[in-house]
């Protein structure tokens, strides 16, 4: 069993769950992680030379945080240092490791763009949400929410 860090221990005792924590807990459940990883996996460096790459799932989680919260690479790096909820979602323990720097985040984003994977990723997430009868409402940082789709909402096949 993994030992929790000081920041996690401190936040575990608080009574209020933040909007960000609720949103990320919901995303943890609804994002089709294995499907997304299989989309990116063939293109992700295997670490055969140079420094070993950061785990693919961690980089994907960090990338999704960037997209959901509309952050620049530098802003995302800062947010990961500042936000316990974001670090927990990304699986980063500051007592054992550093947050990936902005250059690493940029390289991952470029990899996705070079291989036209960004649309595929969000299509997969959209399909999963639709199958669960959910929709994502885009907005500002704190307004990203998941809600049940109205019964009259039609899916891509124009059926209910």
Contact map, one row per residue, 1 for C-alpha under 8 A:
1110000000000000000000000000000000000000000000000000000000000000000000000000000000000000000000000000000000000000000000000000000000000000000000000000000000000000
1111000000000000000000000000000000000000000000000000000000000000000000000000000000000000000000000000000000000000000000000000000000000000000000000000000000000000
1111100000000000000000000000000000000000000000000000000000000000000000000000000000000000000000000000000000000000000000000000000000000000000000000000000000000000
0111110110000000000000000000000000000000000000000000000000000000000000000000000000000000000000000000000000000000000000000000000000000000000000000000000000000000
0011111110000000000000000000000000000000000000000000000000000000000000000000000000000000000011100000000000000000000000000000000000000000000000000000000000000000
0001111111000000000000000000000000000000000000000000000000000000000000000000000000000000000000000000000000000000000000000000000000000000000000000000000000000000
0000111111100000000000000000000000000000000000000000000000000000000000000000000000010000000000000000000000000000000000000000000000000000000000000000000000000000
0001111111110000000000000000000000000000000000000000000000000000000000000000000000010000000000000000000000000000000000000000000000000000000000000000000000000000
0001111111111000000000000000000000000000000000000000000000000000000000000000000000000000000000000000000000000000000000000000000000000000000000000000000000000000
0000011111111100000000000000000000000000000000000000000000000000000000000000000000000000000000000000000000000000000000000000000000000000000000000000000000000000
0000001111111100000000000000000000000000000000000000000000000000000000000000000000010000000000000000000000000000000000000000000000000000000000000000000000000000
0000000111111100000000000000000000000000000000000000000000000000000000000000000000000000000000000000000000000000000000000000000000000000000000000000000000000000
0000000011111110000000000000000000000000000000000000000000000000000000000000000000000000000000000000000000000000000000000000000000000000000000000000000000000000
0000000001111111100000000000000000000000000000000000000000000000000000000000000000000000000000000000000000000000000000000000000000000000000000000000000000000000
0000000000001111100000000000000000000000000000000000000000000000000000000000000000000000000000000000000000000000000000000000000000000000000000000000000000000000
0000000000000111110000000000000000000000000000000000000000000000000000000000000000000000000000000000000000000000000000000000000000000000000000000000000000000000
0000000000000111111011000000000000000000000000000000000000000000000000000000000000000000000000000000000000000000000000000000000000000000000000000000000000000000
0000000000000001111111000000000000000000000000000000000000000000000000000000000000000000000000000000000000000000000000000000000000000000000000000000000000000000
0000000000000000111111100000000000000000000000000000000000000000000000000000000000000000000000000000000000000000000000000000000000000000000001000000000000000000
0000000000000000011111110000000000000000000000000000000000000000000000000000000000001000000000000000000000000000000000000000000000000000000001000000000000000000
0000000000000000111111111000000000000000000000000000000000000000000000000000000000001000000000000000000000000000000000000000000000000000000000000000000000000000
0000000000000000111111111100000000000000000000000000000000000000000000000000000000000000000000000000000000000000000000000000000000000000000000000000000000000000
0000000000000000001111111110000000000000000000000000000000000000000000000000000000000000000000000000000000000000000000000000000000000000000000011100000000000000
0000000000000000000111111111000000000000000000000000000000000000000000000000000000001100100000000000000000000000000000000000000000000000000000000000000000000000
0000000000000000000011111111100000000000000000000000000000000000000000000000000000000000000000000000000000000000000000000000000000000000000000000000000000000000
0000000000000000000001111111110000000000000000000000000000000000000000000000000000000000000000000000000000000000000000000000000000000000000000000100000000000000
0000000000000000000000111111111000000000000000000000000000000000000000000000000000000000000000000000000000000000000000000000000000000000000000000000000000000000
0000000000000000000000011111111000000000000000000000000000000000000000000000000000000000100000000000000000000000000000000000000000000000000000000000000000000000
0000000000000000000000001111111000000000000000000000000000000000000000000000000000000000000000000000000000000000000000000000000000000000000000000000000000000000
0000000000000000000000000111111100000000000000000000000000000000000000000000000000000000000000000000000000000000000000000000100110000000000000000000000000000000
0000000000000000000000000011111110000000000000000000000000000000000000000000000000000000000000000000000000000000000000000000100110000000000000000000000000000000
0000000000000000000000000000011111110000000000000000000000000000000000000000000000000000000000000000000000000000000000000001100100000000000000000000000000000000
0000000000000000000000000000001111111000000000000000000010000000000000000000000000000000000000000000000000000000000000000000000000000000000000000000000000000000
0000000000000000000000000000000111111100000000000000000000000000000000000000000000000000000000000000000000000000000000000000000000000000000000000000000000000000
0000000000000000000000000000000111111110000000000000000000000000000000000000000000000000000000000000000000000000000000000001000000000000000000000000000000000000
0000000000000000000000000000000111111111000000000000000000000000000000000000000000000000000000000000000000000000000000001001000000000000000000000000000000000000
0000000000000000000000000000000011111111100000000000000110010000000000000000000000000000000000000000000000000000000000000000000000000000000000000000000000000000
0000000000000000000000000000000001111111110000000000000000000000000000000000000000000000000000000000000000000000000000000000000000000000000000000000000000000000
0000000000000000000000000000000000111111110000000000000000000000000000000000000000000000000000000000000000000000000010011000000000000000000000000000000000000000
0000000000000000000000000000000000011111111100000000000000000000000000000000000000000000000000000000000000000001000010000000000000000000000000000000000000000000
0000000000000000000000000000000000001111111100000000000100000000000000000000000000000000000000000000000000000000000000000000000000000000000000000000000000000000
0000000000000000000000000000000000000111111100000000000000000000000000000000000000000000000000000000000000000000000000000000000000000000000000000000000000000000
0000000000000000000000000000000000000001111110000000000000000000000000000000000000000000000000000000000000000010001000000000000000000000000000000000000000000000
0000000000000000000000000000000000000001111111000000000100000000000000000000000000000000000000000000000000000010000000000000000000000000000000000000000000000000
0000000000000000000000000000000000000000001111110000100000000000000000000000000000000000000000000000000000000000000000000000000000000000000000000000000000000000
0000000000000000000000000000000000000000000111110001100000000000000000000000000000000000000000000000000000000000000000000000000000000000000000000000000000000000
0000000000000000000000000000000000000000000011111111100000000000000000000000000000000000000000000000000000000000000000000000000000000000000000000000000000000000
0000000000000000000000000000000000000000000011111101000000000000000000000000000000000000000000000000000000000000000000000000000000000000000000000000000000000000
0000000000000000000000000000000000000000000000111111000000000000000000000000000000000000000000000000000000000000000000000000000000000000000000000000000000000000
0000000000000000000000000000000000000000000000111111000000000000000000000000000000000000000000000000000000000000000000000000000000000000000000000000000000000000
0000000000000000000000000000000000000000000000101111100000000000000000000000000000000000000000000000000000000000000000000000000000000000000000000000000000000000
0000000000000000000000000000000000000000000001111111110000000000000000000000000000000000000000000000000000000000000000000000000000000000000000000000000000000000
0000000000000000000000000000000000000000000011100011111000000000000000000000000000000000000000000000000000000000000000000000000000000000000000000000000000000000
0000000000000000000000000000000000000000000000000001111101100000000000000000000000000000000000000000000000000000000000000000000000000000000000000000000000000000
0000000000000000000000000000000000000000000000000000111111100000000000000000000000000000000000000000000000000000000000000000000000000000000000000000000000000000
0000000000000000000000000000000000001000100100000000011111110000000000000000000000000000000000000000000000000000000000000000000000000000000000000000000000000000
0000000000000000000000000000000010001000000000000000001111111000000000000000000000000000000000000000000000000000000000000000000000000000000000000000000000000000
0000000000000000000000000000000000000000000000000000011111111100000000000000000000000000011000000000000000000000000000000000000000000000000000000000000000000000
0000000000000000000000000000000000000000000000000000011111111110000000000000000000000000010000000000000010010000000000000000000000000000000000000000000000000000
0000000000000000000000000000000000001000000000000000000111111111000000000000000000000000000000000000000000000000000000000000000000000000000000000000000000000000
0000000000000000000000000000000000000000000000000000000011111111100000000000000000000000110000000000000000000000000000000000000000000000000000000000000000000000
0000000000000000000000000000000000000000000000000000000001111111110000000000000000000000010000000000000000000000000000000000000000000000000000000000000000000000
0000000000000000000000000000000000000000000000000000000000111111111000000000000000000000000000000000000010011000000000000000000000000000000000000000000000000000
0000000000000000000000000000000000000000000000000000000000011111111100000000000000000000000000000000000000000000000000000000000000000000000000000000000000000000
0000000000000000000000000000000000000000000000000000000000001111111110000001000000000100000000000000000000000000000000000000000000000000000000000000000000000000
0000000000000000000000000000000000000000000000000000000000000111111111111001000000000000000000000000000000000000000000000000000000000000000000000000000000000000
0000000000000000000000000000000000000000000000000000000000000011111111100000000000000000000000000000000000000000000000000000000000000000000000000000000000000000
0000000000000000000000000000000000000000000000000000000000000001111111000000000000000000000000000000000000000000000000000000000000000000010010010000000000000000
0000000000000000000000000000000000000000000000000000000000000000111111100000000000000000000000000000000000000000000000000000000000000000000111010000000000000000
0000000000000000000000000000000000000000000000000000000000000000011111110000000000000000000000000000000000000000000000000000000000000000000110000000000000000000
0000000000000000000000000000000000000000000000000000000000000000011011111111000000000000000000000000000000000000000000000000000000000000000000000000000000000000
0000000000000000000000000000000000000000000000000000000000000000010001111111000000000000000000000000000000000000000000000000000000000000000000000000000000000000
0000000000000000000000000000000000000000000000000000000000000000010000111111100000000000000000000000011011000000000000000000000000000000000000000000000000000000
0000000000000000000000000000000000000000000000000000000000000000000000111111110000000000000000000000110000000000000000000000000000000000000000000000000000000000
0000000000000000000000000000000000000000000000000000000000000000000000111111111000000000000000000000000000000000000000000000000000000000000000000000000000000000
0000000000000000000000000000000000000000000000000000000000000000110000111111111100000000000000000000010000000000000000000000000000000000000000000000000000000000
0000000000000000000000000000000000000000000000000000000000000000000000001111111110000000000000000011110000000000000000000000000000000000000000000000000000000000
0000000000000000000000000000000000000000000000000000000000000000000000000111111111000000000000000000000000000000000000000000000000000000000000000000000000000000
0000000000000000000000000000000000000000000000000000000000000000000000000011111111100100000000000000000000000000000000000000000000000000000000000000000000000000
0000000000000000000000000000000000000000000000000000000000000000000000000001111111110110000000000010000000000000000000000000000000000000000000000000000000000000
0000000000000000000000000000000000000000000000000000000000000000000000000000111111110010000000000010000000000000000000000000000000000000000000000000000000000000
0000000000000000000000000000000000000000000000000000000000000000000000000000011111110000000000000000000000000000000000000000000000000000000000000000000000000000
0000000000000000000000000000000000000000000000000000000000000000000000000000001111111110000000000000000000000000000000000000000000000000000000000000000000000000
0000001100100000000000000000000000000000000000000000000000000000000000000000000111111111000000000000000000000000000000000000000000000000000000000000000000000000
0000000000000000000110010000000000000000000000000000000000000000000000000000000000111111100000000000000000000000000000000000000000000000000000000000000000000000
0000000000000000000000010000000000000000000000000000000000000000100000000000001100111111110000000000000000000000000000000000000000000000000000000000000000000000
0000000000000000000000000000000000000000000000000000000000000000000000000000000110111111111110000000000000000000000000000000000000000000000000000000000000000000
0000000000000000000000000000000000000000000000000000000000000000000000000000000000011111111110000000000000000000000000000000000000000000000000000000000000000000
0000000000000000000000010001000000000000000000000000000000001000000000000000000000001111111100000000000000000000000000000000000000000000000000000000000000000000
0000000000000000000000000000000000000000000000000000000001101100000000000000000000000111111100000000000000000000000000000000000000000000000000000000000000000000
0000000000000000000000000000000000000000000000000000000001000000000000000000000000000011111110000000000000000000000000000000000000000000000000000000000000000000
0000000000000000000000000000000000000000000000000000000000000000000000000000000000000011111111001110000000000000000000000000000000000000000000000000000000000000
0000100000000000000000000000000000000000000000000000000000000000000000000000000000000011001111111100000000000000000000000000000000000000000000000000000000000000
0000100000000000000000000000000000000000000000000000000000000000000000000000000000000000000111111110000000000000000000000000000000000000000000000000000000000000
0000100000000000000000000000000000000000000000000000000000000000000000000000000000000000000011111000000000000000000000000000000000000000000000000000000000000000
0000000000000000000000000000000000000000000000000000000000000000000000000000000000000000000011111100000000000000000000000000000000000000000000000000000000000000
0000000000000000000000000000000000000000000000000000000000000000000000000000000000000000000111111110000000000000000000000000000000000000000000000000000000000000
0000000000000000000000000000000000000000000000000000000000000000000000000000000000000000000111011111000000000000000000000000000000000000000000000000000000000000
0000000000000000000000000000000000000000000000000000000000000000000000000000100110000000000101001111100000000000000000000000000000000000000000000000000000000000
0000000000000000000000000000000000000000000000000000000000000000000000000000100000000000000000000111110110000000000000000000000000000000000000000000000000000000
0000000000000000000000000000000000000000000000000000000000000000000000000100100000000000000000000011111110000000000000000000000000000000000000000000000000000000
0000000000000000000000000000000000000000000000000000000000000000000000001101100000000000000000000001111111000000000000000000000000000000000000000000000000000000
0000000000000000000000000000000000000000000000000000000000000000000000001000000000000000000000000000111111100000000000000000000000000000000000000000000000000000
0000000000000000000000000000000000000000000000000000000000000000000000000000000000000000000000000001111111110000000000000000000000000000000000000000000000000000
0000000000000000000000000000000000000000000000000000000000100010000000001000000000000000000000000001111111111000000000000000000000000000000000000000000000000000
0000000000000000000000000000000000000000000000000000000000000000000000001000000000000000000000000000011111111100000000000000000000000000000000000000000000000000
0000000000000000000000000000000000000000000000000000000000000000000000000000000000000000000000000000001111111110000000000000000000000000000000000000000000000000
0000000000000000000000000000000000000000000000000000000000100010000000000000000000000000000000000000000111111111000000000000000000000000000000000000000000000000
0000000000000000000000000000000000000000000000000000000000000010000000000000000000000000000000000000000011111111100000000000000000000000000000000000000000000000
0000000000000000000000000000000000000000000000000000000000000000000000000000000000000000000000000000000001111111110000000000000000000000000000000000000000000000
0000000000000000000000000000000000000000001100000000000000000000000000000000000000000000000000000000000000111111111000000000000000000000000000000000000000000000
0000000000000000000000000000000000000001000000000000000000000000000000000000000000000000000000000000000000011111111111000000000000000000000000000000000000000000
0000000000000000000000000000000000000000000000000000000000000000000000000000000000000000000000000000000000001111111111000000000000000000000000000000000000000000
0000000000000000000000000000000000000000000000000000000000000000000000000000000000000000000000000000000000000111111110000000000000000000000000000000000000000000
0000000000000000000000000000000000000000001000000000000000000000000000000000000000000000000000000000000000000011111110000000000000000000000000000000000000000000
0000000000000000000000000000000000000000000000000000000000000000000000000000000000000000000000000000000000000001111111110000000000000000000000000000000000000000
0000000000000000000000000000000000000011000000000000000000000000000000000000000000000000000000000000000000000001111111111000000000000000000000000000000000000000
0000000000000000000000000000000000000000000000000000000000000000000000000000000000000000000000000000000000000001100111111100000000000000000000000000000000000000
0000000000000000000000000000000000000000000000000000000000000000000000000000000000000000000000000000000000000000000111111110000000000000000000000000000000000000
0000000000000000000000000000000000000010000000000000000000000000000000000000000000000000000000000000000000000000000111111111000000000000000000000000000000000000
0000000000000000000000000000000000010010000000000000000000000000000000000000000000000000000000000000000000000000000011111111100000000000000000000000000000000000
0000000000000000000000000000000000000000000000000000000000000000000000000000000000000000000000000000000000000000000001111111110000000000000000000000000000000000
0000000000000000000000000000000000000000000000000000000000000000000000000000000000000000000000000000000000000000000000111111111000000000000000000000000000000000
0000000000000000000000000000000100110000000000000000000000000000000000000000000000000000000000000000000000000000000000011111111100000000000000000000000000000000
0000000000000000000000000000011100000000000000000000000000000000000000000000000000000000000000000000000000000000000000001111111110000000000000000000000000000000
0000000000000000000000000000000000000000000000000000000000000000000000000000000000000000000000000000000000000000000000000111111111000010000000000000000000000000
0000000000000000000000000000000000000000000000000000000000000000000000000000000000000000000000000000000000000000000000000011111111100000000000000000000000000000
0000000000000000000000000000011100000000000000000000000000000000000000000000000000000000000000000000000000000000000000000001111111110000000000000000000000000000
0000000000000000000000000000011000000000000000000000000000000000000000000000000000000000000000000000000000000000000000000000111111111111000000000000000000000000
0000000000000000000000000000000000000000000000000000000000000000000000000000000000000000000000000000000000000000000000000000011111111110000000000000000000100000
0000000000000000000000000000000000000000000000000000000000000000000000000000000000000000000000000000000000000000000000000000001111111100000000000000000000000000
0000000000000000000000000000000000000000000000000000000000000000000000000000000000000000000000000000000000000000000000000000000111111100000000000000000000000000
0000000000000000000000000000000000000000000000000000000000000000000000000000000000000000000000000000000000000000000000000000000011111110000000000001100000000000
0000000000000000000000000000000000000000000000000000000000000000000000000000000000000000000000000000000000000000000000000000000011111111000000000111100000000000
0000000000000000000000000000000000000000000000000000000000000000000000000000000000000000000000000000000000000000000000000000010011001111100000000111100000000000
0000000000000000000000000000000000000000000000000000000000000000000000000000000000000000000000000000000000000000000000000000000010000111110000011110000000000000
0000000000000000000000000000000000000000000000000000000000000000000000000000000000000000000000000000000000000000000000000000000000000011111000111110000000000000
0000000000000000000000000000000000000000000000000000000000000000000100000000000000000000000000000000000000000000000000000000000000000001111100111000000000000000
0000000000000000000000000000000000000000000000000000000000000000000000000000000000000000000000000000000000000000000000000000000000000000111111110000000000000000
0000000000000000000000000000000000000000000000000000000000000000000011000000000000000000000000000000000000000000000000000000000000000000011111110000000000000000
0000000000000000000000000000000000000000000000000000000000000000000111000000000000000000000000000000000000000000000000000000000000000000001111110000000000000000
0000000000000000001100000000000000000000000000000000000000000000000010000000000000000000000000000000000000000000000000000000000000000000001111110000000000000000
0000000000000000000000000000000000000000000000000000000000000000000000000000000000000000000000000000000000000000000000000000000000000000111111111000000000000000
0000000000000000000000100000000000000000000000000000000000000000000110000000000000000000000000000000000000000000000000000000000000000001111111111100000000000000
0000000000000000000000100000000000000000000000000000000000000000000000000000000000000000000000000000000000000000000000000000000000000001110000111110000000000000
0000000000000000000000100100000000000000000000000000000000000000000000000000000000000000000000000000000000000000000000000000000000000111100000011111000000000000
0000000000000000000000000000000000000000000000000000000000000000000000000000000000000000000000000000000000000000000000000000000000000111100000001111100000000000
0000000000000000000000000000000000000000000000000000000000000000000000000000000000000000000000000000000000000000000000000000000000001110000000000111110000000000
0000000000000000000000000000000000000000000000000000000000000000000000000000000000000000000000000000000000000000000000000000000000001110000000000011111010000000
0000000000000000000000000000000000000000000000000000000000000000000000000000000000000000000000000000000000000000000000000000000000000000000000000001111110000000
0000000000000000000000000000000000000000000000000000000000000000000000000000000000000000000000000000000000000000000000000000000000000000000000000000111110000001
0000000000000000000000000000000000000000000000000000000000000000000000000000000000000000000000000000000000000000000000000000000000000000000000000000011111000001
0000000000000000000000000000000000000000000000000000000000000000000000000000000000000000000000000000000000000000000000000000000000000000000000000000111111100001
0000000000000000000000000000000000000000000000000000000000000000000000000000000000000000000000000000000000000000000000000000000000000000000000000000000111111111
0000000000000000000000000000000000000000000000000000000000000000000000000000000000000000000000000000000000000000000000000000000001000000000000000000000011111111
0000000000000000000000000000000000000000000000000000000000000000000000000000000000000000000000000000000000000000000000000000000000000000000000000000000001111110
0000000000000000000000000000000000000000000000000000000000000000000000000000000000000000000000000000000000000000000000000000000000000000000000000000000001111110
0000000000000000000000000000000000000000000000000000000000000000000000000000000000000000000000000000000000000000000000000000000000000000000000000000000001111111
0000000000000000000000000000000000000000000000000000000000000000000000000000000000000000000000000000000000000000000000000000000000000000000000000000000001111111
0000000000000000000000000000000000000000000000000000000000000000000000000000000000000000000000000000000000000000000000000000000000000000000000000000001111100111
